[in-house]
């Protein structure tokens, strides 16, 4: 049949194109007007008819192509068709979770896939209520259309379902390089799946009796008119996540407090995640079988400027009329395994009338709190968990209006000290402390097992304390290092990282404090110091803040005492110094003395640090004393690169210029965000100098100091750095690939 169709279509296409060509050839030359309007109209009509015929034939050819593709996809020699039906069904079910259109695309691929898709009800049981529509150079995220949704409901049969709905008003524009690859056919392909102006949540009430998972984002106007959330039971629902993106209209900017969910009838609900709203602190509205409870109400009065914050934030306000006690909720949900309460209001409601004693949670292993310090302390005293695997506390919000208590580690020491006894890798800053129970290495705050972040962006901001009245209310407090030494035991710490940062309301970290912290921990295996820059101090025992000479002096002095600090660094295997000020004489004396007191020291790393002497001489001495030395400083490396270029002969320099023929401008940022600019001129002068390019560069390369060091050392490929986002370019991207060759040639000439 296809042969007959092609036999008729190809000649017809040839005839139509000849009609168009003949019509155009009969037109008068360009710039000469048509004397007879009738002839002009006739030629336009003929051309229009020919074009329409061509479009019709192309449409039929597309249909033929689809049929051929359908037959080809069913061939047995295609690798995926060799998989058994059970495996294919698993693949199809997984693909359908990401886009509802994928289910239809699979069912249209070939007869075997279609048969398998139609008889696999589970494939149609996971539905995203939105699909992507391509419209020229734009991608729109629009609701799925009614006919397709009804077809999905029919094909899913009576199986349980999971629905997802994430509305977005954003329009994503493709990159210019990809616009030519997209054609109008894409729009025709996706158009049937989407339908503008329709609320896809209308399908949910009819599916509530078989929904096991519901994950939706909703704007507040839709939430206000939705009744099924409050009154429709969910007998088999196991997971529910709701993200409310706008505040309450009656109380502008304030999150909503829902009366209840699913008429209080969700007996199998195990996971409840609410964002932008919360339920009343009342046991009647929370299912007793919850395993995972996460509530991020978004309540932070400091961010609200439009209303009388003091009145609405007061516990006696009508918005809190249904609140009883948080204790009643926790006692009702004793099976919790993960609990997260962030930016929640009125957490201490009814606490004055509560009996003393914590609530026991034998299975609780993850606890995350982000509230005012007093509210978080109340929750911690209320909970007696099992073995906590993850404990995260943040005080970066003011959920209690008018509370000017600056968070301190002593507020939590009674509750969290037991957890720190298990920490083996610890990071301490003036405002936070976090660590892991593993000795494998340091982690970020997000990935740590325990994290206490005491920074309060309102009370510790420059703008807040400029007001004279506020300045009197917020007093200076000790930094975390001081309180850690005083209140928290650290019996198992093997890896210690101390980071110095400047804060407005916390006292700076002096070398004496670091020395006391070293006395407070067992012998270390790895020790890292970051951010200890030289800075004049007006009072106190140390003449420098952040400078390390006095620290090494204290360690050396204690080593010579009969019962001093001899064993603190006796097991030290590595030490890293990042973004610090170093006194060569004292530091070298510390390392030389370490041959006796730290015999296991094998690695020393110095990165982006300032020395009081020539870096090259210090590095050379350190390499003589320690087996493995990592000396990373982009400025020093580029200075060495400049010396290599100066050492080139005239012939070598000419060859490099001929080979490269361009200018690189490097913009390098260190960890503190400071940017340094260097230029490699291999177009005219064959030189390396600090500063912007004197003539227009072929490419500007943006990266961190660390990335450049890895490139210069040959430990990182430039293309890999670009693909992973570590390196960005402005200008000729292809020319940037020549930087690897320049660095390799310089490295061969002299080690960078």
C-alpha positions, 0 to 999 in steps of 0.5 A, a space after each residue: 500500500 505504501 508503494 502505491 501511495 508513494 507512486 502517486 505522491 511523488 509525481 504530484 509533488 513534481 507537478 506542484 513544484 513545476 506549477 510554482 516554478 512556472 508561476 514565478 518565472 512569468 512574474 515581471 523582473 524585480 523593480 518593474 510593476 505589474 500592468 495588469 492587475 488581473 494577471 497579478 491576481 491569477 498568478 498569486 492564486 496559482 502560486 497559492 494553490 501550488 503551495 497548498 498542494 505541496 503542503 498536502 503532499 508533505 503531510 501525506 509523506 509525513 504520515 507514510 514516514 510515521 508508518 515506516 517508523 512504526 514498522 521499523 520499531 517493531 523489528 526483532 533485531 532492534 536491541 530493546 525489542 529483545 528484552 522480555 515484556 516484564 522488563 519493558 513494562 518496568 522501563 515504561 512505568 519508570 519513564 511515565 513518572 517524568 512526563 505524561 506524554 511519554 506514556 502515549 509516545 510509548 503506545 504509538 511506537 510499535 504494535 508490541 509496545 502498544 499492546 504492552 502499554 494497554 495491558 499494563 495499568 501501572 504504567 498509567 498510574 503515575 501522572 504528572 498533570 502538566 506537560 511541555 508544549 513547544 511553541 517556536 523558540 519557547 517551552 510552555 509548561 501547561 495543564 494536560 488536556 481533558 481528553 488525554 486525562 480521561 484516557 489515562 484514567 480509563 487505561 489505569 483501570 482500578 489500580 492505585 494512582 500517584 499524581 503530581 502537579 507543579 504549576 509554573 508561570 515561567 516560559 523557558 527560552 531555548 539557547 540560540 544555538 538550538 533554535 534552528 534544530 527545533 521545528 514547528 512539527 514539535 509544536 504539533 506533536 505536543 499540542 494535543 497534550 496541553 490545554 490552556 486555561 484549565 485547572 488540572 486539579 479538578 480531576 483529583 476528587 474523583 480519584 481520591 479513593 485510589 490515590 496513594 501519592 499526591 504531590 502538588 503545588 498550589 497558589 493560594 487563590 486555588 487553595 481557598 476555593 478547593 474543598 476536597 482537601 478539607 472534606 474528601 477522605 483519602 482511604 489509601 493515601 500514603 504520601 502527601 506533599 503540598 506547597 502553597 506558594 502565596 500567603 493569606 489574602 486576609 493577612 497579607 504575607 502571612 502563611 495559612 493555617 488549614 483547619 484539617 486535611 481529608 476530613 481527618 480520614 487518612 488512616 494510611 498516611 505515612 508521609 506528610 510534607 507541608 510548605 507555605 502552610 501548616 495544620 493547627 497544633 492539635 492531635 485530632 488533625 494529624 494521622 497517628 501513623 505518620 513516619 515522616 512529618 515536615 512542616 515549613 510554614 514560612 513564618 518569619 515576621 521580620 520579612 513582613 512589612 505590610 501588616 501590623 506584625 506585632 498584633 498578628 504574631 501575638 499568640 492570642 490572635 484569632 489565627 491561632 484559635 485552633 492551636 492546642 499544644 505541640 506536645 499533644 501532636 508529638 504524643 499522638 505521632 510517637 512512630 515518627 522516624 523523621 521530623 522537620 519543623 521550620 519557620 513555624 508559628 506559635 510552637 510554644 502554645 500551651 507550654 505553661 500548662 504542660 506536664 514536665 518530661 520529654 516525649 519518647 520517640 524510639 524510631 526518630 533518627 532525623 530531626 531538623 529545626 529552623 525557628 527562633 532559638 527559644 522555640 527550637 530549645 523548647 522542641 529539643 527539650 520536648 523530644 527524647 529521640 532514639 539514636 539520632 542519625 541527623 540533627 540540623 538546627 538553624 536559628 536564621 529566622 525570628 518566629 517569635 516576634 520581639 525576641 532579641 535573644 542572640 542564639 548561643 551554643 550554651 542554649 543547646 548544650 544540655 540537649 545536644 552534647 550527647 550527639 557531639 560525643 559521637 562526632 569524629 569529623 568536626 568543623 567549627 566557625 564563629 557562628 556554627 559547628 557541624 560534623 559527621 560520625 565518620 572519619 572519612 573527611 569533612 562535609 558541608 553543613 547540608 551533608 553533615 550528620 549534626 549541624 548547629 547554625 546560630 547565625 541570625 541574619 536579622 540580629 547580626 546584620 549591619 542594618 539592624 544594629 545601626 539603630 541606637 535602640 536596637 544596638 542596646 538590646 543586642 549585646 556581644 556574645 562569645 563565638 562558638 569556639 569559646 562555648 564549645 570548649 566550655 560546654 560540649 565534650 568532644 571525646 572522639 574527634 579525629 579531624 578538626 577544621 577551624 574556620 575564621 569569619 568576621 561577625 558583627 555581634 560575636 567576638 573574633 576567634 583568637 589564637 588562644 581560643 584555638 589553642 584551648 580547643 586543641 587541648 579539648 579534643 583527643 589527638 588529631 589525625 587531620 587539622 585544617 585552618 581557614 580564614 585566619 588573616 592578619 588583622 589588628 586587634 585593639 585589646 586582648 592578649 593576642 596582638 593579631 586576630 586570625 594570624 597564626 604565629 601566636 598559635 604555633 608559638 603556644 603549641 611550641 611552648 606547651 610542648 616544652 612543659 612537663 605536662 603540656 600539650 605534647 600529645 595533642 598533635 602527636 598523631 597528626 597526619 596532615 595539616 591544611 592552611 587555607 586563606 591565612 596569614 603565615 609567619 615563615 619563621 614560626 611555621 617552619 620551626 613548628 614543622 621542624 619541631 614536629 619531627 620529634 612530636 608529630 612523627 606521622 605528619 606526611 602532608 602539608 597543604 597551603 592554599 591562597 595564603 599570605 606569607 611574610 617572606 618569599 613564597 618560593 623559599 618557604 615552599 622549598 623549605 616545607 618540601 624538605 621537611 614534609 613528604 607530601 606538600 600541596 602549595 596552591 596559589 594562582 597568583 604564585 603559579 601565574 607569576 611562575 608562568 610569567 618567569 617561564 615565558 621570560 625564559 623562552 628563547 626568541 625562537 620558542 616564543 615565536 613558535 608559541 605565538 604562531 601556534 596559539 595566536 591569541 590572548 587569554 584573560 583569566 578572572 580568578 576568584 578565591 574562596 573569599 570572593 576576591 577576583 584577580 585578573 591575569 592576561 596571557 598574551 600569545 598574540 603579540 608580546 608573548 608575555 604574562 602580566 597581571 591586570 586586564 588585557 591591553 587589547 581585546 582578548 580572544 576569550 575571557 575565562 572565569 574560574 576559581 583559584 583552585 580550578 586553575 591550580 588543578 588545570 596548571 598541575 594537569 589534574 583537571 581537563 579543561 573540557 571537563 571543567 567546562 562541562 561541570 560548570 567549574 570554568 566559564 567563558 566569554 568570547 571564543 569558546 573554541 580558543 579557550 581549549 588552547 589554554 591546556 596546551 599553553 599550560 602543558 608546554 610551560 609545565 614541561 619547561 619548568 614545574 608550576 
